[in-house]
Amino acid sequence: MNALGRSSESEVADSLEAEVDEAIATCGGDVRAALRATLVANAYLEAELERLTEAISTGFARGQVRKPPQRIKIRV
């Protein structure tokens, strides 16, 4: 891998670490609360994606939109 690729990976890793630190700080330093908030946000986004996928017409998408795999719903 070239230096540019490594630099890009390093920047992505640094950005991810900064976002993790921000999420934990937002939850008052409670890692479990940060994880819970992330899981709730992820479940919301998955539900929104499913709703929008069902709302789009197959003709509009020209068959390029497929139903996402069924996932187990997590209740929080």
Beta strands, then each sheet from edge to edge (+ up, - down):
end
